[in-house]
Amino acid sequence: MLIGRFGYILPVLALAGSLAMKKTAPIGQNSFPTHGPLFVTLLTVTILLVGGLTFLPTLALGPIAEHLSMGF
């Protein structure tokens, strides 16, 4: 149980430490700003889209399963 729990935590921590040691890239002409209404809108749409796609199979298959269960 300990190997299963900590077996993936150590590589993830090593990867995070490796990424934390990297130098940051300077802001250039092709950088995407993370402040402003465009970023907030794109982030909100992405969150809603992923959340909607999470529940879509249940919403779509629920009535079908109910109809099939009523026939038997």
N, C-alpha and C positions, 0 to 999 in steps of 0.2 A: 504494500500500500504506500509506503514511503517513497519507493522508487517511482511508482506511478504518479505520485503527487509532485515530487520534486524533480523528476526526470526531465520535465519540460520547462520548469521554472529557471533552472540554471542556464541553459542555452539562451533563453529569452533575456535574462539579466545580462549575460555576456554580450548579446547583440545590442541591448540598450546602452551598455557602457561603451561599446565601440562607436555607436552613433553619437553619443554625448561627447566623445573626444574629438570628433571631426570639427574642422574649422567651418564657420558659417560663410556662405557665399555672399559676396557683396550684392547689394540691390542694383539691378541693371535696368535696361530699357524693357526687357522682356519679363520682368518680375510681375507677379500678380499680387496686388495689394490686398491685405486681409482686413482692411477697415473700409467702411463705406457701404452703401446700400446694395451694390452689385454682389459683393461677397455674401452679405447677409441673405439676400434673395436666393442665390445659388445654394447656400447651405440649407436654408429652410426647405427649398424644393427637393433637395437630395434627401433630407431626413424624412419628409412626407412620402416621397416616392419609395424609399426602402421600407418604411413602416407600412405603407399600403400594400406593397408586394409581399410582405410577410403575412398579412391577413387575407390576401386575395384568394388563395386556394381554399381556405375554410369558408369564405363567403360564397365562393362559386360552387363548391362541392357539397355544401350543407343542404341546400334544397334538393339536390339530386339524390343524396343519401337518404333524406327523409322520404322522398317519393318512392324510392326502392324499398325502404323498410315498411311502408304502408301496404305494399302489395303482397307481402309475405306474411 
